[in-house]
Amino acid sequence: MVKLAQPSSDTAAITRLVSSRAGVTARYFGSSGLAWHALRLPCNGAADCEAVLQRLRADRGAFEFVELDERKLIVKP
């Protein structure tokens, strides 16, 4: 989840921004208003995932907050 420094509803632009800053190809997942957006970011293992998140967190001009969405998904059989 990212909170944009400049809120936007342009999902394609948000996906490009996150992809370029993270260094991986992001996939847009959804939003909670104009500031908070959920994206899927591919990574291989905990260290790689942390590096991706750190690259996003380093860009304070684009992102106010970057955090993992660690909610549990309940799937009914």
Secondary structure, DSSP 8 states (H G I E B T S, - for coil): -EEESS----HHHHHHHHHHHHTS--EEEEEETTTEEEEE---SHHHHHHHHHHHHHH-TTTEEEE-----------
